[in-house]
Amino acid sequence: MTRKRSSGFTLIELLVTIAVVAVLTAIAIPSYSAYTVRGQRAAAKVALEQAAQFLERNYTTYGCYDYDTTANACANTATLPNKNAPADGGQHTYQLIVAFPAAPTVGQSFQLAAAPCGTSTTACPAGSNTTFTDTTCGALLLDNTGQQAVDSSGAGSWAAADITPAKVTTCWQR
């Protein structure tokens, strides 16, 4: 009499396979999350640089960064053509904020911030990803001199600006 050999997986083989899949998942999910945050941060940097170019064109044409209309020329009322990032469609994850400091003269300098919608003090538009935060960098900051900075709180405040080279390099060059 011959015994028929059964085919299939043993319980041990199945448990080993599940353990391997769990380890791979534990490695892949954080890496993917960090990759998507860096992608959103790159979109915010592009939006900040486009906003700075817009303001520089204002300055070149009208002699002040905050030109709005002929009636409001250099009156601290300028608005950015795009106030969100990413600018090319998709769900917004950053809100752009512009300020025109009074010193030395109103309209002669600007401060831009890209604040994550999850931590922004201003309301992101409907349909934005209001849960998005960037725990590594917070908000990205840029001014009219090209100074790059980071606000780790994510609020987009220049009062809390961190311009240490290590932090700026981590957030702006990566």
C-alpha positions as CSV (number, residue, x, y, z in Angstrom):
1,M,0.0,0.0,0.0
2,T,1.3,3.4,-0.9
3,R,0.5,6.6,0.9
4,K,-0.8,9.5,-1.1
5,R,1.3,12.5,-0.5
6,S,-0.7,15.6,0.3
7,S,0.2,18.9,-1.4
8,G,0.0,22.4,0.0
9,F,1.6,24.6,2.5
10,T,2.3,23.8,6.1
11,L,1.4,26.2,8.9
12,I,5.0,27.0,9.5
13,E,5.6,27.9,5.9
14,L,2.5,30.2,5.9
15,L,3.6,31.9,9.2
16,V,7.1,32.5,7.8
17,T,5.7,34.1,4.6
18,I,3.4,36.3,6.7
19,A,6.4,37.4,8.8
20,V,8.5,38.3,5.8
21,V,5.6,40.3,4.3
22,A,5.1,42.1,7.6
23,V,8.8,43.1,7.8
24,L,8.8,44.3,4.2
25,T,5.7,46.4,4.8
26,A,7.2,47.9,8.0
27,I,10.2,49.1,6.0
28,A,8.2,50.2,2.9
29,I,5.5,52.3,4.4
30,P,7.7,54.9,6.3
31,S,9.9,55.2,3.2
32,Y,6.9,55.9,1.0
33,S,5.5,58.4,3.5
34,A,8.8,60.3,3.6
35,Y,9.0,60.2,-0.2
36,T,5.5,61.7,-0.6
37,V,6.3,64.5,2.0
38,R,9.5,65.4,0.1
39,G,7.4,65.5,-3.1
40,Q,4.9,67.9,-1.6
41,R,7.8,70.0,-0.2
42,A,9.3,70.2,-3.7
43,A,5.9,71.5,-5.0
44,A,5.9,74.1,-2.2
45,K,9.4,75.3,-3.1
46,V,8.4,75.7,-6.7
47,A,5.3,77.7,-5.7
48,L,7.4,79.9,-3.5
49,E,9.9,80.6,-6.2
50,Q,7.2,81.4,-8.7
51,A,5.6,83.8,-6.2
52,A,9.0,85.5,-5.6
53,Q,9.4,85.9,-9.4
54,F,5.9,87.5,-9.6
55,L,6.8,89.9,-6.9
56,E,10.2,90.7,-8.5
57,R,8.3,91.5,-11.7
58,N,6.1,93.9,-9.7
59,Y,9.2,95.6,-8.3
60,T,10.9,95.9,-11.7
61,T,7.7,97.3,-13.3
62,Y,6.2,99.4,-10.6
63,G,9.1,100.1,-8.1
64,C,7.5,98.2,-5.2
65,Y,6.7,94.5,-4.5
66,D,3.2,95.1,-3.3
67,Y,1.6,96.6,-6.4
68,D,-2.0,95.6,-6.8
69,T,-3.8,97.9,-9.2
70,T,-3.4,101.5,-10.3
71,A,-5.8,102.6,-7.6
72,N,-3.9,100.6,-5.0
73,A,-0.4,101.1,-6.3
74,C,2.2,100.1,-3.7
75,A,-0.5,100.0,-0.9
76,N,0.4,96.7,0.8
77,T,-2.6,95.0,-1.0
78,A,-0.9,92.8,-3.6
79,T,-2.2,89.3,-3.8
80,L,-0.3,86.3,-5.3
81,P,-1.7,84.8,-8.5
82,N,-1.5,81.4,-6.9
83,K,-1.9,81.0,-3.2
84,N,-1.6,77.2,-2.9
85,A,0.8,74.4,-3.7
86,P,0.9,72.3,-5.8
87,A,0.0,74.9,-8.4
88,D,-0.4,72.4,-11.3
89,G,-3.6,70.7,-9.9
90,G,-4.1,68.0,-7.5
91,Q,-5.0,68.3,-3.8
92,H,-3.4,71.4,-2.2
93,T,-1.1,70.6,0.7
94,Y,0.5,74.1,1.3
95,Q,-0.9,77.6,1.7
96,L,1.2,80.5,0.5
97,I,1.4,83.5,2.7
98,V,2.9,86.9,1.7
99,A,3.8,89.8,4.0
100,F,5.3,93.2,3.3
101,P,7.3,94.3,6.3
102,A,7.0,98.0,7.2
103,A,10.8,98.4,7.7
104,P,12.6,99.9,6.1
105,T,9.7,101.1,3.8
106,V,6.5,99.3,3.0
107,G,6.6,97.7,-0.4
108,Q,10.4,97.5,-0.5
109,S,10.7,94.0,0.8
110,F,8.6,90.8,1.1
111,Q,8.4,87.7,3.1
112,L,6.9,84.5,1.7
113,A,5.9,81.4,3.5
114,A,4.5,78.0,2.4
115,A,2.7,76.6,5.4
116,P,1.3,73.0,5.4
117,C,-2.5,72.9,5.3
118,G,-2.5,70.8,8.4
119,T,-0.7,73.4,10.5
120,S,-1.5,76.7,8.6
121,T,-3.1,79.4,10.6
122,T,-4.9,80.6,7.5
123,A,-7.6,78.5,5.9
124,C,-6.7,76.3,3.0
125,P,-9.3,76.2,0.2
126,A,-12.0,73.5,0.2
127,G,-10.7,70.2,-1.1
128,S,-7.2,70.7,0.4
129,N,-5.5,68.0,2.3
130,T,-6.0,69.6,5.8
131,T,-4.3,66.7,7.5
132,F,-1.0,67.2,5.7
133,T,1.9,68.2,8.0
134,D,5.7,68.3,7.4
135,T,7.1,67.2,10.8
136,T,10.7,67.5,9.5
137,C,10.6,71.1,8.2
138,G,7.2,72.7,9.0
139,A,6.8,75.8,6.9
140,L,9.2,76.9,4.2
141,L,10.2,80.6,4.2
142,L,11.7,82.8,1.5
143,D,12.3,86.6,1.4
144,N,13.2,89.2,-1.2
145,T,17.0,88.8,-0.6
146,G,16.7,85.1,-1.4
147,Q,17.1,84.1,2.3
148,Q,15.7,80.6,2.8
149,A,14.5,79.6,6.2
150,V,12.2,77.1,8.0
151,D,9.5,77.6,10.6
152,S,9.4,74.2,12.4
153,S,6.0,75.0,14.0
154,G,4.5,75.0,10.5
155,A,2.6,78.3,11.0
156,G,4.7,80.2,8.4
157,S,6.0,82.9,10.8
158,W,9.2,84.7,10.1
159,A,9.4,85.5,13.9
160,A,10.1,81.8,14.4
161,A,12.5,81.5,11.4
162,D,15.3,79.0,11.7
163,I,18.2,79.8,9.3
164,T,20.7,77.3,10.6
165,P,22.6,75.8,7.6
166,A,21.8,72.2,8.6
167,K,18.1,72.8,8.8
168,V,17.9,74.9,5.7
169,T,20.0,72.3,3.8
170,T,17.8,69.5,5.0
171,C,14.6,71.2,4.0
172,W,15.5,73.3,0.9
173,Q,18.2,71.2,-0.8
174,R,16.5,67.8,-0.5
